[in-house]
Structure formats: structure tokens, C-alpha cells
Amino acid sequence: MASKRTSISSYQNDGEQMKGFLLKRGGADLKYGWKKRWFTFDGTCLKYFESDKCPVSLRIIPVSIMKQVKRLAENSRKSSVTDRLLGNGAKFQFELVCVDRTYMIGSDTEETSIAWEQTLENAIQNYKESQPSAEFVVGGDMQRPDLAGFIRFDNNSLPYYVALKNEVLKYYRNEEDYNFCSAIHEIEMGMTSVKEIDRVTISLNVANNQSFTLRFDTVQDAANWVTAMTSALGKALGNTKFVDEVRQSEANRKCVDCNSTETLWASINLGIVMCTNCAGCHRSLGTSISKIRSLCLDNIFEQNPKVLQLLDEIGNERANTFWYKNPPDDRQITRETPFMIRRRHIHEKYAQKKFVDRSNRDLQEKIDCDFILAITSGDILNVMKLFFWGANIYGFCPQSSQTAMELAGEYPFIKEFLLQNEHTNIDAVSPPKTEEQEKRVSSVYCEGYLDKTGPNLKRFMKRRCILNHGTLTYYNENSKSTERGDIRLSDVVCIANANCKRPYAFDVSNKPKQRIYRFAAEDEDNFLKWKLSFAKAMSPVDMDEDDEFALFGIFYTKTHLSQWTRSLLVFSEHHAALRITNLRDDCETTIRIEKGIQLFQKNLKKHKVLRDDETIYSATLNQNCYIEIIPPDMTHVTSIQGQLLDDTTRLFQLLEDSLTSSSK
């Protein structure tokens, strides 16, 4: 017995525009059954939806990709076996032939079918007549998007391809659909709000009760999309009051990093303005380095005019006299600079402070004194420089017994600078590498294949890896053009054998990202070659070719009578020995892990990642998880902790395993 189904006969036809229910055959190859869909046509695009109540379309088909409409004769009409058994299917069918695929559409009344056929045929003919020489354009109206890439929507297992251009966002089933201009749905950004749920997840809310949860693979991807979407929203709303106010200063009419003439974003703690592309890279640095705000949307500029004054008092030109005093000879980023190079440049500029003004770099006491003088004289540029050299904003002025923060009250914009940077990770500027060190790092080269996991350290994927000039860049397996990411060896603090079932696996600890990268080689030779190459590129001292280690890294160490200091640790399982080189005085000590040695862990699971300062934060380091090694004669105690908690835990496990083996 045939099931009862709703009649598909009503429609509205207003000249070139139509809407109503139709039946559509499922699947790109038309092998699925018929389903009732709500169709709309506005003269330029045919859209269909799950129902007339649903605001999210299932497909958008622009007239520009339609080729013809073909009515199907009764003997050529198509229905699946299931449709025939259930009495489903459309009595009157037509094919809409497009450049990428054919859609089969139908109705249960001839009048409805003919009306839709004629409307679409007329639209195709009008388009051809109005643009007789028009060539097919990849991406259509979304070609050359402001940003494009794959994003997971809601709980879908497969990502959609998404393109954002001006104030419109469209998403597609795949990149091929984007090429053929066939989107699933489009969103007007002027009707949205963007909310960050966590560092890799955002919520995109639309005025008509639509809500999308977008999930990204990396923090950098999330930062780029949040920034681009917020910029699109700001452009759509046309709120440029604060953009215009900031641009009154000639120094702020170009991006601080790439000189683009678009300056819609500000770093309110650094006192600079920038373009959308660079703002995405700044956002990924984290608010402990750069606090990014939209000049179009954030209400902080309305609520706190002193922030705007700070952007004027510091500004791009003056800021770059510090941040970009020593620009690299081989690189100058522009608006067209590829993302990976842009991201690396901005990270080196602000997180690593690679290009800063290092003149007049003095001892801490002198820096603090000069800082007080700069504040009391209202010299914001020197206040900024001295602060990022490590000046203490709560240091006391000997003459007045007031702190630097209290003295700044006389100059509101300086007080605002200090307040905005109260929790900034200064990471006091370290001395530049010597010429000898630079040569050693640059001389390390290694190329080949490694298997690599994602952040969850589970599934391995083969990657083509190149270690060159102190940076490991990894690509898709068979490509040197599809860059997946990079690791700067200056950010690496530890290399160690991985504690996992996979043979020849090793872990690389990245301090700024507080992340462990896990790699695996195909055999022992490559395993040793890659570990040694990593170690050479990050090591502050020369290494021997035959150095064998299970762990190699920069740790904090101290004895019971000394302060914590940075040291190079090399642990050899083969020799059951831990070699410690104090990087302050190059003094070297070797501890044999043998019977009678006592090992303890203090402050389990407690850890705060610190900047590279050897004395100021001793109290905090004492509260971190650390290892105590006591020799059989108990003459002294050596305390050790990694720059990441994982490194401390890994070293303790290696020492404990070695001690267990030696005691057997």
C-alpha cells in the first residue's frame, strides 16, 4: 500500500522570482531517492532548504553556472525501486544542467513543473544575453577571498571549505564546490556576532536564530578567522569613528608590520595599529604579549579614551624604533606576504624580540633607575623600551618611596601603558647570539621523512621535514609547497625519547606554545640523526657527533646553597649519567645514577612557566615541581626542574628507570 505524501503543487511566481515546494533527487550522481525541499529563486540564485521554516540553505546554485533546463519525457523519468514501491517520486521532472553537475527536480503537477522550467530558462537566457562574452570565473563572486580554508561546523566529522570576502561568508562541501561557485549557505556578516568559546572554538550567531559552532585545528587558525570575521562585521556596520580618529596621526595610517593601508585593529598594550592579516598573527601570540582589539567594534575605545591617547603617543613609527630597530636583511613583509612567513616574522619581532633596539642595555638596577626617570619626565618611548627590557613597574623610587606605577599618575597615558601591561610576559631581552653561535645554528641541515602526531600525541602522519637555519618546517608527505607548520629551534627547550609504544619516537618541547611535538623515525639511524640535528640547532654549546642521549634540554638547576640558574642537561641511558653544564659560568658536573642515589619529586604537578630570569623569580621556581638528587654520601643536594612540567616529569621517569636498572 502506497504511503500518503504531501502534494507538491503550490508555488508563488512574481515575474523573475519564485518560491515553493518541489521534489529533488538526492546525490550528485542522482542515485538516491526523492525528497521534498523548499526552493527559492531571486533571479540570480536558486536555493533549496529542508523546509520553508529553515533559514539555512542546503545548496546555492547561481545562474552563472547554469547551462540549460531539460524537460524529461515520461518514458525517461527516473525513480528508484524504493520510490516506485512506496509511490514516491515526481510525475513531472526536469534536469537543471550546471557546469559541475546536474540536478533532477520535479513536481506532482505539470503546471508547477513548467512554471519553474520557464523561469529558470528565461534567467539563463537573460544572463547569456547580458554577458555574452563572460568567461567562467573560479570561485565566482568569492574569488580572491580575504580568507579561506577548512573549518569543522558544529559536530560534523568532515570540515567544510569556507571563504570570507568583504561582508559575506560562504561555506561549501569541499574546495571543488568552491571552484564551481556552488555554496551550501551564505551568511551576511553584518547580521552576526562572533564569540570565542575557547582558543580553538568560536560561536557564530546570526540574527535570525542561526547559530554555528566552528572548530579549528590550531590556535593560529582560530585567531585568523576571529580577526577576519570581526573585521568583516565592522566593515558591514560601517563604524569607523575610532579608525578615523587613530588615522589622524600620519604614523598610524599604515600597518605597523606590513605597511598595508588598512588599519582596523590595535594592540592596546603595545600602542600600535595594524591590518587584519597581521592582527590574526598578533592574536595568536596571546594576550600576555599583544592585546588585540577592533577599532570598529570594541567598546574599550569609547569607555577609556586614554587607550586612544596611548595609540597616538606611541604609534607605529615610534614603536618600530624599538621593535624593528635591527630589521632582517633577507625579509620585509608586505600585504601580499604568505601567511607562514608573516606569522614567523611577527613571532620573531614581538615574542622573541629578535629585532629590538639593544643599545644602552644595562644591569637590572640601572634599568629600574632609568625607568623611574623616564616616567617622571613623561618620556613614553623610553618607558616602553625600559619596560620591555625588564623594568619593574612596582619598583620603588628611593627619593619618594613611591612605586613606578604610583609615579605614573601624573601622566595618564603612561599610567595607562603600565596598566595595560601589568600582566604582559616581558621575557626580558636576552643578549643576541654570538657570530659563532649563529654560524653553528645556520650550519645544521637535515632533510627527510618523519612521522608526526597532532597535539593529542596519538595518530602519526608522515611528513616531509626540513631543518634549516634554525627552523624545522614540515610539509605534506609528497609536497614541498604545502607547508603544514614550523618549529623554531630557539623555542625548543627539550628533546627526549618518547614514552610510547611507537619505536624510534622522540618528543620536542616548545616553551612559548607550551606544547609537546612528537615525531618518529623509520629506523635507528634516522632516529639518532634527527635527534642530534635538533640538539645541535638548539644547543648553546658545541656538541660532539657521537653524543648519545635520551634527554637533552635547557633546565633550571641549583644546589642547596645557590640560586636557580639555567643549565644544559644531557642524560645518557647507556652510561647512566646526567651531565649538567651551568650556562652562567660553563661549569660542568656529571652525576652517575647508581645504587645509593636518592631521587625525590617535590611540589608534584605544580608548575608555572617563567621567563628566562635567573634570580628574580626564585620564590616561584621553589614552588614549582622539581627533582632532588641526593648522592650516597649525602654531601650535597642537586635540584632540577624543566621549563615545562612535562620535561620535569620525563626526566624523573628516566632517572628512576635508570636507577632501578642499576640496582638489579
C-alpha positions in Angstrom: 0.0 0.0 0.0 1.4 3.4 -1.0 2.2 5.8 1.8 0.4 9.1 1.9 2.6 12.1 0.9 2.1 15.9 0.8 1.1 17.4 -2.5 3.8 19.5 -4.2 1.7 21.8 -6.3 1.6 25.3 -4.7 4.1 28.0 -5.7 4.5 31.7 -5.9 5.6 33.3 -9.1 6.4 37.0 -9.1 7.9 37.5 -12.6 11.6 36.6 -12.3 11.3 35.4 -8.6 9.7 32.2 -7.4 9.3 30.1 -4.3 7.6 26.9 -3.4 7.9 23.2 -2.6 9.5 20.8 -5.2 10.9 17.3 -5.1 14.6 16.9 -5.6 16.5 13.7 -6.4 19.3 13.1 -3.9 23.1 12.7 -4.6 25.5 14.2 -7.0 25.1 11.1 -9.1 21.3 11.1 -8.7 21.3 7.6 -7.2 19.3 8.5 -4.0 15.6 8.9 -3.6 13.3 12.0 -3.9 12.9 14.4 -1.1 10.6 17.4 -0.6 12.5 20.7 -0.5 11.6 24.3 -0.2 13.0 26.2 -3.3 13.5 30.0 -3.8 14.7 31.8 -6.8 15.5 35.6 -6.8 16.6 36.0 -10.4 20.3 35.4 -9.7 20.4 32.2 -7.4 18.4 29.1 -6.9 18.4 28.0 -3.3 16.8 25.0 -1.7 16.1 24.3 2.0 15.0 21.4 4.2 11.7 23.2 4.8 10.1 26.7 4.4 10.8 27.2 8.2 14.5 26.5 7.9 16.8 29.6 7.5 19.9 27.6 6.5 20.0 26.6 2.8 21.3 23.2 1.6 22.6 24.5 -1.7 23.0 27.7 -3.6 23.1 27.5 -7.4 23.9 30.8 -9.1 22.5 31.4 -12.6 26.1 32.0 -13.8 26.8 28.2 -13.6 23.5 27.1 -15.1 23.7 25.8 -18.7 20.3 24.6 -19.6 17.0 23.2 -18.4 15.8 19.8 -19.9 12.3 18.5 -19.5 12.2 14.8 -19.2 9.7 12.8 -21.3 7.5 10.3 -19.4 9.5 7.3 -20.6 12.8 8.8 -19.4 11.7 9.9 -15.9 13.7 8.4 -13.1 12.7 6.9 -9.8 14.4 4.4 -7.6 13.0 1.0 -6.8 12.1 2.2 -3.3 10.3 5.2 -4.8 8.2 3.0 -7.0 7.3 0.6 -4.3 6.3 3.4 -1.9 4.6 5.5 -4.6 7.2 8.3 -4.2 8.9 10.2 -7.0 7.9 13.1 -9.2 5.4 12.7 -12.0 6.8 15.7 -13.9 10.6 16.0 -13.9 13.2 18.3 -15.4 17.0 18.4 -15.3 18.9 21.6 -14.3 22.3 21.1 -16.1 25.1 23.1 -14.5 28.9 23.3 -15.1 29.7 21.0 -12.3 26.7 18.6 -12.0 23.1 18.0 -13.0 20.2 18.5 -10.6 17.0 16.5 -11.0 13.9 18.4 -9.9 10.2 17.5 -10.2 6.7 18.2 -9.1 3.4 16.2 -9.0 1.7 18.8 -11.2 2.6 19.7 -14.7 1.7 23.4 -14.2 4.2 23.8 -11.3 7.0 22.0 -13.2 6.5 24.1 -16.4 6.5 27.4 -14.4 9.8 26.6 -12.7 11.3 25.4 -16.0 10.4 28.5 -17.9 11.5 30.8 -15.1 15.0 29.2 -14.9 15.3 29.0 -18.8 14.5 32.7 -19.0 17.1 33.6 -16.3 19.8 31.5 -18.1 18.9 33.2 -21.4 18.9 36.7 -19.9 22.3 36.1 -18.2 23.8 34.9 -21.5 22.5 38.0 -23.4 23.6 40.4 -20.7 27.1 38.9 -20.6 27.7 37.3 -24.0 31.5 37.1 -23.6 31.6 36.3 -19.9 34.1 33.5 -19.0 33.7 31.2 -16.1 35.5 32.5 -13.1 36.7 30.1 -10.4 35.1 31.0 -7.1 32.6 33.4 -8.8 31.9 36.4 -6.7 34.1 34.9 -3.9 37.2 34.7 -6.0 40.3 36.1 -4.2 38.7 35.9 -0.7 40.0 37.7 2.3 40.4 34.4 4.0 39.6 30.8 3.0 40.2 27.3 4.4 38.7 24.3 6.0 36.6 24.6 9.2 34.6 22.0 11.2 31.0 23.1 11.7 29.0 22.0 14.8 29.5 18.3 15.3 30.2 17.4 11.7 33.2 15.0 11.4 34.2 16.4 8.0 35.2 20.1 7.6 33.6 22.5 5.1 35.6 24.8 2.8 34.9 28.3 3.9 35.5 31.6 2.1 35.1 35.1 3.5 35.1 38.1 1.3 34.2 41.7 2.3 31.0 41.2 4.4 29.9 37.8 3.1 30.9 34.3 4.3 30.0 31.2 2.3 30.7 27.6 3.1 31.0 24.7 0.7 31.1 20.9 0.9 34.6 20.9 -0.5 37.1 23.1 -2.4 35.9 21.8 -5.7 32.4 23.2 -5.0 34.0 26.5 -4.2 35.8 26.5 -7.6 32.4 25.9 -9.2 30.7 28.6 -7.1 28.2 26.1 -5.6 27.9 27.0 -1.9 25.9 25.3 0.8 24.9 28.5 2.6 25.9 32.2 2.8 26.0 34.5 5.8 25.9 38.3 5.8 28.5 39.2 8.5 26.6 42.4 9.3 23.9 40.3 10.9 26.3 38.3 13.1 28.2 38.3 16.4 31.4 36.4 17.0 32.2 34.8 20.4 35.3 32.9 21.4 34.4 29.7 23.3 38.0 28.6 23.8 41.2 29.1 21.9 40.2 26.8 19.0 36.4 27.1 19.1 34.1 30.0 18.3 30.4 30.6 18.1 29.0 32.5 15.1 25.5 33.8 15.9 23.2 35.2 13.2 20.2 37.5 13.8 17.5 35.0 12.5 18.3 32.5 15.3 21.0 30.7 13.4 24.0 29.6 15.4 27.1 27.8 14.2 29.9 26.4 16.3 33.2 26.5 14.4 36.1 24.3 15.4 39.7 24.8 14.2 42.8 22.6 14.1 45.1 25.2 15.6 45.1 28.3 17.8 46.6 30.3 14.9 43.7 29.3 12.5 41.1 30.3 15.1 42.9 33.6 15.7 43.0 34.4 12.0 39.3 33.6 11.5 38.1 35.5 14.6 40.0 38.5 13.4 38.8 38.3 9.8 35.2 37.8 10.8 35.3 40.7 13.3 36.8 42.9 10.6 34.0 41.9 8.2 31.4 42.7 10.8 33.0 46.1 11.4 33.1 46.9 7.7 29.4 45.8 7.4 28.3 48.1 10.2 30.4 51.0 8.8 31.5 52.1 12.3 34.8 53.9 11.5 34.8 56.6 14.2 37.8 55.4 16.1 39.6 54.2 12.9 39.4 57.8 11.6 40.5 59.2 14.9 43.6 57.0 15.1 44.5 57.7 11.5 44.7 61.4 12.1 48.3 60.6 13.1 50.2 60.0 9.9 52.3 57.3 11.7 49.1 55.2 12.1 47.9 55.2 8.6 49.8 52.1 7.7 50.0 48.7 9.4 52.9 48.6 11.9 54.2 45.3 10.5 53.4 45.1 6.7 52.6 48.7 5.7 49.1 47.8 4.5 46.9 50.9 4.3 44.1 49.0 6.2 44.4 49.7 9.9 41.3 48.4 11.6 43.0 46.8 14.6 45.0 47.9 17.6 47.3 46.3 20.2 46.3 48.3 23.2 49.2 47.3 25.4 51.9 47.9 22.6 50.3 51.1 21.4 50.2 50.2 17.7 47.7 49.7 14.9 47.7 47.1 12.2 45.8 45.3 9.4 43.5 42.3 9.7 46.1 39.8 8.5 48.7 40.9 11.0 46.1 41.2 13.8 45.4 37.5 13.4 49.1 36.7 14.0 49.2 39.1 17.0 46.1 37.4 18.4 47.7 34.0 18.3 50.7 35.3 20.4 48.3 35.5 23.3 47.2 38.5 25.5 50.3 38.1 27.6 52.2 39.6 24.6 49.8 41.5 22.5 46.2 42.5 23.4 44.3 42.9 20.2 41.1 45.0 19.9 38.9 46.0 16.9 38.8 49.7 16.3 35.4 49.2 14.7 33.6 47.1 17.3 35.3 47.0 20.7 33.8 49.5 23.2 37.0 49.9 25.2 37.8 53.0 23.0 34.5 54.6 23.9 34.8 53.7 27.6 38.5 54.5 28.0 39.8 57.4 25.9 43.3 57.0 27.4 43.7 53.9 25.2 43.3 56.1 22.1 45.8 58.6 23.6 48.2 55.8 24.1 47.9 54.8 20.4 48.7 58.4 19.5 51.6 58.9 22.0 53.4 55.7 21.0 52.1 54.9 17.5 53.6 52.7 14.8 56.6 54.8 13.8 57.9 55.3 17.4 57.1 51.8 18.4 59.2 50.5 15.5 62.2 52.4 16.6 62.3 49.8 19.4 60.7 46.7 18.0 62.2 47.0 14.5 65.5 48.8 15.2 67.5 46.0 13.5 65.4 44.6 10.7 66.5 41.4 9.0 68.4 41.8 5.7 66.5 39.0 4.0 62.9 39.8 4.8 60.4 42.6 4.6 56.8 41.6 4.9 54.1 43.2 2.8 50.3 42.9 2.4 50.9 40.0 -0.1 53.4 38.1 2.2 52.3 34.4 2.6 50.8 33.6 6.0 53.5 31.3 7.3 56.2 33.9 6.6 54.1 36.6 8.1 53.4 34.6 11.3 57.1 33.7 11.7 58.1 37.4 11.3 55.6 38.7 13.8 56.5 36.0 16.3 60.2 36.8 16.0 59.5 40.6 16.2 57.4 40.6 19.4 57.7 37.2 21.2 61.4 36.6 20.5 62.3 40.4 20.3 64.7 39.5 17.6 64.9 42.9 16.0 64.7 45.2 19.0 66.9 48.1 20.0 69.6 46.6 22.2 71.6 49.8 22.7 72.2 51.0 26.3 71.2 47.6 27.7 72.3 47.8 31.3 72.1 45.8 34.5 68.7 45.4 36.2 69.4 48.1 38.9 70.3 50.7 36.2 67.2 49.8 34.1 64.9 50.3 37.1 66.5 53.7 37.9 66.2 54.9 34.3 62.7 53.6 34.2 61.7 55.9 37.2 63.4 58.9 35.4 61.6 58.2 32.2 58.2 58.1 34.0 58.8 61.3 35.9 59.8 63.1 32.8 56.8 61.8 30.7 59.1 60.1 28.2 56.7 57.4 26.9 59.1 56.0 24.4 61.8 55.3 27.0 59.2 54.0 29.4 58.2 51.5 26.8 61.8 50.4 25.9 62.8 50.1 29.6 59.7 48.1 30.4 60.3 45.6 27.7 64.0 45.4 28.8 62.6 44.1 32.2 62.0 47.2 34.3 59.8 46.6 37.4 56.6 48.6 37.3 56.3 48.1 41.1 59.9 49.1 41.8 60.4 51.9 44.4 61.8 55.3 43.8 64.4 55.9 46.5 63.7 59.6 46.8 59.9 59.4 47.1 59.3 55.9 48.3 56.6 55.6 45.6 56.4 52.8 43.1 56.8 53.4 39.4 53.1 52.7 39.0 52.2 55.4 41.5 54.6 58.0 40.0 53.0 57.4 36.6 49.7 59.1 37.8 51.0 62.5 36.7 50.9 61.3 33.0 47.6 59.4 32.3 48.9 57.8 29.1 51.9 56.4 30.8 49.8 55.1 33.6 47.5 53.5 31.0 50.5 51.9 29.3 51.6 50.3 32.7 48.1 49.2 33.5 47.6 47.6 30.1 51.0 45.8 30.5 50.6 44.8 34.1 50.3 41.1 33.1 52.4 41.2 30.0 55.1 38.5 29.6 58.1 40.7 29.3 60.6 37.8 28.8 63.5 40.3 29.3 65.6 40.7 26.2 68.4 38.2 26.1 71.8 39.0 24.6 72.0 38.3 20.9 73.7 35.1 19.8 77.4 35.4 19.1 78.6 35.2 15.5 80.0 31.7 16.3 76.6 30.6 17.7 74.8 31.9 14.6 77.1 30.1 12.3 76.6 26.8 14.2 72.9 27.1 14.1 72.9 28.0 10.4 75.2 25.1 9.5 72.7 22.5 10.8 70.8 21.0 7.9 68.7 17.8 7.9 66.0 16.7 5.4 63.9 13.6 5.1 60.7 12.0 6.3 59.4 11.7 9.9 56.0 10.6 11.2 54.3 13.3 13.3 51.3 13.3 15.7 48.9 16.1 16.3 48.6 17.9 19.7 46.9 14.8 21.2 50.0 12.7 20.6 48.0 9.8 19.2 47.8 9.2 15.4 51.0 9.5 13.4 51.0 11.1 9.9 54.0 11.0 7.5 55.5 14.5 6.9 58.4 15.7 4.8 60.7 17.6 7.1 63.4 20.2 6.5 65.6 21.6 9.3 67.5 24.6 8.1 68.6 28.0 9.5 67.3 27.0 13.0 63.8 26.2 11.9 62.1 22.8 11.2 59.4 23.1 8.5 57.2 20.2 7.9 55.1 19.6 4.7 52.5 17.1 3.4 54.1 13.8 2.6 54.7 14.3 -1.1 54.9 18.1 -1.3 57.4 20.9 -0.6 54.8 23.5 -1.3 52.0 22.6 1.1 53.5 23.7 4.4 51.8 22.3 7.5 53.7 24.2 10.1 57.1 25.0 11.5 59.1 24.9 14.8 61.7 27.4 15.6 64.5 25.7 17.5 65.1 28.8 19.6 61.7 28.0 21.1 62.7 24.4 21.9 63.8 23.7 25.4 64.0 19.8 25.5 64.4 16.8 23.2 63.7 13.4 24.8 62.9 9.8 23.9 59.1 9.5 23.8 57.4 7.3 26.3 55.1 5.4 23.9 54.8 2.1 22.0 56.0 3.5 18.7 59.7 2.7 18.2 62.2 5.4 17.4 59.8 8.2 18.7 61.0 11.4 20.3 59.4 14.5 21.8 60.3 18.1 21.2 59.2 20.6 23.9 58.2 24.1 22.7 58.2 26.6 25.6 56.2 29.6 24.1 53.4 27.3 22.9 53.7 25.0 26.0 53.3 22.1 23.7 55.0 18.7 23.0 55.6 17.8 19.4 56.0 14.0 18.9 58.0 12.6 15.9 59.0 9.1 15.0 61.8 8.0 12.6 61.7 4.9 10.4 64.8 3.3 11.8 67.5 3.8 14.4 70.0 5.6 12.1 67.4 8.3 11.3 66.2 8.4 14.9 69.7 9.3 16.1 70.4 11.6 13.1 67.3 13.7 13.7 67.7 13.9 17.5 71.3 15.1 17.1 70.4 17.6 14.5 67.7 19.1 16.7 70.1 19.2 19.7 72.9 20.9 17.6 70.4 23.6 16.3 69.2 24.5 19.8 72.3 23.9 21.9 74.1 26.9 23.3 77.4 25.0 23.3 79.2 22.8 20.7 78.2 19.1 20.5 80.1 16.0 19.5 78.9 13.9 16.6 78.9 10.8 18.8 76.9 12.4 21.6 74.2 9.8 22.6 71.3 10.9 24.8 67.9 10.0 26.0 67.2 13.6 27.0 68.8 16.9 26.1 67.5 20.3 27.2 67.7 23.6 29.0 66.6 23.2 32.6 66.8 25.2 35.8 69.2 23.7 38.4 70.6 24.7 41.8 72.4 23.2 44.8 71.3 23.8 48.3 73.5 26.9 48.7 72.9 28.5 45.3 70.2 30.3 43.3 68.3 28.6 40.4 70.2 29.0 37.1 69.7 27.9 33.6 71.8 24.8 32.7 72.2 22.4 29.8 71.3 18.8 30.8 72.3 15.7 28.8 71.1 12.4 30.2 72.7 9.2 28.7 70.9 5.9 29.4 73.8 3.9 28.1 76.2 5.5 30.6 73.6 6.1 33.3 75.0 9.6 33.7 73.4 13.1 33.9 75.8 15.8 32.6 74.9 19.4 33.9 76.6 22.5 32.3 75.8 25.7 34.1 75.2 28.3 31.4 76.3 31.1 33.6 79.9 30.0 34.2 80.2 27.0 31.9 81.0 24.8 34.9 80.2 21.1 34.2 79.1 18.4 36.6 78.3 14.7 36.0 76.1 12.7 38.3 76.3 8.9 38.0 72.9 7.3 38.5 73.9 4.3 40.6 72.9 2.3 43.6 72.7 4.5 46.7 71.4 7.6 44.8 68.2 9.0 46.2 65.5 10.6 44.0 62.6 12.8 45.1 59.9 14.9 43.4 58.8 18.0 45.3 55.6 20.0 44.7 54.0 17.3 42.4 52.1 18.7 39.4 52.7 22.3 40.3 54.3 24.4 37.6 54.3 28.0 36.3 56.1 28.7 33.0 58.6 31.5 33.6 60.6 33.9 31.5 64.3 33.3 31.4 65.3 35.2 34.5 67.7 33.5 36.9 67.2 35.3 40.2 64.0 37.5 40.4 61.7 34.5 40.3 63.4 32.1 42.7 60.5 32.1 45.0 58.2 30.9 42.2 60.7 28.3 41.0 60.8 27.0 44.5 57.1 26.4 44.4 57.2 24.5 41.0 57.6 20.8 40.7 61.3 19.9 40.9 63.6 16.8 41.3 66.0 16.4 44.2 69.1 14.2 43.6 71.0 13.2 46.8 74.3 11.2 46.4 75.1 8.2 48.6 77.4 10.3 50.8 74.7 13.0 51.2 77.3 15.8 50.9 75.0 18.0 48.7 71.6 18.1 47.0 71.1 18.9 43.3 67.6 20.3 42.4 66.4 20.3 38.8 63.2 21.4 37.0 62.3 21.7 33.4 60.9 24.8 31.7 57.7 22.7 31.1 56.2 20.4 33.7 56.3 17.5 31.1 60.1 17.9 30.9 60.5 17.6 34.7 58.2 14.5 34.8 60.0 12.9 31.8 63.5 13.4 33.4 62.4 11.9 36.7 61.0 8.9 34.9 64.3 8.4 33.0 66.3 8.8 36.2 64.1 6.4 38.1 64.2 3.8 35.4 68.0 4.0 35.2 68.3 3.8 39.0 66.1 0.7 39.0 68.2 -1.0 36.3 71.5 -0.2 38.2 70.1 -1.7 41.4 69.3 -5.1 39.9 
